[in-house]
Amino acid sequence: MAEKSFKYLIVGGGVAAGYAAREFVKQGVKPGELAIISKEAVAPYERPALSKAYLFPEGTARLPGFHVCVGSGGERLLPEWYSEKGISLILSTEIVKADLASKTLVSAASETFKYQTLIIATGSAVVKLTDFGVRGADAKNIYYLREIEDADQLVEAIKTKKNGKAVVVGGGYIGLELSAALKINNIDVSMVYPEPWCSNQMMYELKRIRYAVICGRVLWAAIVSAYMYDFTVPRLFTPEIAAFYESYYTNKGVNIIKGTVAVGFGANEKGEVKDVKLKDGRVLEADIVVVGVGGRPLTTLFKGQVEEEKGGIKTDGFFKTSIPDVYAVGDVATFPMKLYNEIRRVEHVDHARKSAEQAVKAIFASEQRTSIDEYDYLPFFYSRSFDLSWQFYGDNVGDTVLFGDSNPTSPTHKFGSYWIKDGKVVGAFLESGTPEENKAIAKVARVQPAASTLDQLAKEGLAFASKI
Ligand SMILES: Cc1cc2nc3c(=O)[nH]c(=O)nc-3n(C[C@H](O)[C@H](O)[C@H](O)COP(=O)(O)OP(=O)(O)OC[C@H]3O[C@@H](n4cnc5c(N)ncnc54)[C@H](O)[C@@H]3O)c2cc1C
């Protein structure tokens, strides 16, 4: 089969790839120089839409509506945009072999791709219960959500199982968003998670596993060893924050079941899931099961060829890996978080966008023998469900104070939390903030102002952020 050769090659066609393409054009890439190879059949899109408006019965999001870069208020890059710019978008193509020494990638259909500079943007894969032999986890109508194909299957199931029952396994932010979306579709939803409160953090499995280990579940303990590297980020929600969302969800009719895990699934004669067996002995009826128990970075192709750390591909502040001319961005990159003087990996969309732009700027700077500033990332996560919307900036370490109105039945609920470490405010969370208020908490997390007392901070609430 013919060999294709490109000056720049991006493997993976998700969020980071799309934002990288836009930056390549800004930097003056020439037609024919850049290619993006993606396993998915569609041009890069804003992945977070899949667990939100993609599943809504009204105001539904569909492609081409949410191709990158609309999620950050930028231009929507339609497939035509890539061809107009002379960028090869090589879709439905999975790379199955990478040889960084000879600068060669090979696809499942045995096509060979050569490059001068490679950007690894393969993102994450979901952790599946079948990987750990959970009984009955291969039944039909058990879903995971990562790519648009997964979302299409879930949309179809919501249609076929109209007014049916769903069990959502996992209390992270994906679990919370999916429970809300299913409920809005008139599905009867139960949410099951082992923690004493919902966590809303992508990499929250350590707590889940610790709990399971305490419960003596050997099966879940196996996950600990398999994914130990993922468990470095403490959960984001404090018990007070979680209490708000749990009550809010309960008031919306979502049945929250905490402190237990799904240990098996029953199926009907068609092989479709019919119930979920819980560790505490309860059995929940289910027409649909959606599992959101975390992800793992897709680095397998490069194992042994490039330095790794904390489960990802180790990079510097320009997203250069240990191998010359190879960069890694988005979910797969473990990079220096300058603000905290630490190396971290981040599975969130804002970092995917910004790391991609930084890598492309760095590539051009090194070609032009100029320099750019090192990546200086301020962590930013967000989520939306029902009519709720929260943002978090900074680091969730140290003491916490809650401020504002966190009564879930209040029509004007607006509340937040600050994290205080060594006398400084290092993190801030806000539910239902206006754009200006969200900007203010972002500034707090960046500036890290000194906190007076916790009581004073709680009393001042948003006013503290507004004066920074
Ligand atoms: C349902 C869902 C909801 C989310 N919601 C939020 C949110 O609300 N807020 C937030 O901050 N973050 C959210 N995230 C996380 C965010 O979407 C990711 O952090 C971001 O997409 C990472 O970008 P990426 O480019 O690194 O990886 P991805 O966007 O995952 O892209 C990776 C791409 O690489 C392709 N690929 C992988 N391996 C190969 C291969 N071998 N050959 C070819 N192609 C390959 C994949 O098919 C995919 O297209 C969400 C994620 C999901 C799944």
The ligand as a Tripos MOL2 file, in Angstrom:
@<TRIPOS>MOLECULE
LIG
   53    58     1     0     0
SMALL
NO_CHARGES

@<TRIPOS>ATOM
      1 C1        -18.9370   12.5830   27.4180 C.3       1 LIG1
      2 C2        -17.8430   13.5060   27.8440 C.ar      1 LIG1
      3 C3        -18.1700   14.7230   28.4470 C.ar      1 LIG1
      4 C4        -17.1720   15.5910   28.8500 C.ar      1 LIG1
      5 N1        -17.5140   16.7720   29.4350 N.ar      1 LIG1
      6 C5        -16.5460   17.6220   29.8610 C.ar      1 LIG1
      7 C6        -16.8930   18.8450   30.5030 C.ar      1 LIG1
      8 O1        -18.0700   19.1450   30.7130 O.2       1 LIG1
      9 N2        -15.8900   19.6730   30.8970 N.ar      1 LIG1
     10 C7        -14.5690   19.3660   30.6850 C.ar      1 LIG1
     11 O2        -13.6910   20.1450   31.0590 O.2       1 LIG1
     12 N3        -14.2080   18.2050   30.0650 N.ar      1 LIG1
     13 C8        -15.1610   17.3330   29.6580 C.ar      1 LIG1
     14 N4        -14.8220   16.1450   29.0540 N.ar      1 LIG1
     15 C9        -13.3940   15.8320   28.8520 C.3       1 LIG1
     16 C10       -12.8800   16.3940   27.5390 C.3       1 LIG1
     17 O3        -13.7970   16.1620   26.5160 O.3       1 LIG1
     18 C11       -11.5410   15.7650   27.2100 C.3       1 LIG1
     19 O4        -10.6400   16.1310   28.2330 O.3       1 LIG1
     20 C12       -11.0170   16.2310   25.8530 C.3       1 LIG1
     21 O5        -11.8630   15.7920   24.8250 O.3       1 LIG1
     22 C13        -9.6080   15.7090   25.6200 C.3       1 LIG1
     23 O6         -9.1960   16.0630   24.3350 O.3       1 LIG1
     24 P1         -8.1550   15.1490   23.5220 P.3       1 LIG1
     25 O7         -8.0250   15.7700   22.1760 O.co2     1 LIG1
     26 O8         -6.9610   14.9140   24.3590 O.co2     1 LIG1
     27 O9         -8.8840   13.7520   23.3870 O.3       1 LIG1
     28 P2        -10.2610   13.3920   22.6210 P.3       1 LIG1
     29 O10       -11.1160   14.5920   22.4640 O.co2     1 LIG1
     30 O11       -10.7870   12.2340   23.3430 O.co2     1 LIG1
     31 O12        -9.7520   12.9590   21.1980 O.3       1 LIG1
     32 C14        -8.9750   11.8090   20.9790 C.3       1 LIG1
     33 C15        -9.2110   11.3460   19.5680 C.3       1 LIG1
     34 O13        -8.1960   10.4290   19.2020 O.3       1 LIG1
     35 C16        -8.7900    9.3450   18.5070 C.3       1 LIG1
     36 N5         -7.8830    8.2000   18.6170 N.ar      1 LIG1
     37 C17        -7.5200    7.5510   19.7360 C.ar      1 LIG1
     38 N6         -6.6730    6.5480   19.4430 N.ar      1 LIG1
     39 C18        -6.5020    6.5770   18.1130 C.ar      1 LIG1
     40 C19        -5.7470    5.7870   17.2050 C.ar      1 LIG1
     41 N7         -4.9980    4.7670   17.6280 N.pl3     1 LIG1
     42 N8         -5.8190    6.0770   15.8860 N.ar      1 LIG1
     43 C20        -6.5700    7.1220   15.4420 C.ar      1 LIG1
     44 N9         -7.3060    7.8970   16.2550 N.ar      1 LIG1
     45 C21        -7.2650    7.6330   17.5660 C.ar      1 LIG1
     46 C22       -10.1190    9.1750   19.1740 C.3       1 LIG1
     47 O14       -10.9890    8.4370   18.3770 O.3       1 LIG1
     48 C23       -10.5290   10.6360   19.3450 C.3       1 LIG1
     49 O15       -11.1290   11.1200   18.1800 O.3       1 LIG1
     50 C24       -15.8000   15.2420   28.6440 C.ar      1 LIG1
     51 C25       -15.4710   14.0190   28.0560 C.ar      1 LIG1
     52 C26       -16.4830   13.1490   27.6610 C.ar      1 LIG1
     53 C27       -16.1280   11.8300   27.0440 C.3       1 LIG1
@<TRIPOS>BOND
     1     1     2 1
     2     2     3 ar
     3     2    52 ar
     4     3     4 ar
     5     4     5 ar
     6     4    50 ar
     7     5     6 ar
     8     6     7 ar
     9     6    13 1
    10     7     8 2
    11     7     9 ar
    12     9    10 ar
    13    10    11 2
    14    10    12 ar
    15    12    13 ar
    16    13    14 ar
    17    14    15 1
    18    14    50 ar
    19    15    16 1
    20    16    17 1
    21    16    18 1
    22    18    19 1
    23    18    20 1
    24    20    21 1
    25    20    22 1
    26    22    23 1
    27    23    24 1
    28    24    25 2
    29    24    26 1
    30    24    27 1
    31    27    28 1
    32    28    29 2
    33    28    30 1
    34    28    31 1
    35    31    32 1
    36    32    33 1
    37    33    34 1
    38    33    48 1
    39    34    35 1
    40    35    36 1
    41    35    46 1
    42    36    37 ar
    43    36    45 ar
    44    37    38 ar
    45    38    39 ar
    46    39    40 ar
    47    39    45 ar
    48    40    41 1
    49    40    42 ar
    50    42    43 ar
    51    43    44 ar
    52    44    45 ar
    53    46    47 1
    54    46    48 1
    55    48    49 1
    56    50    51 ar
    57    51    52 ar
    58    52    53 1
@<TRIPOS>SUBSTRUCTURE
     1 LIG1         1 GROUP 0 **** ****
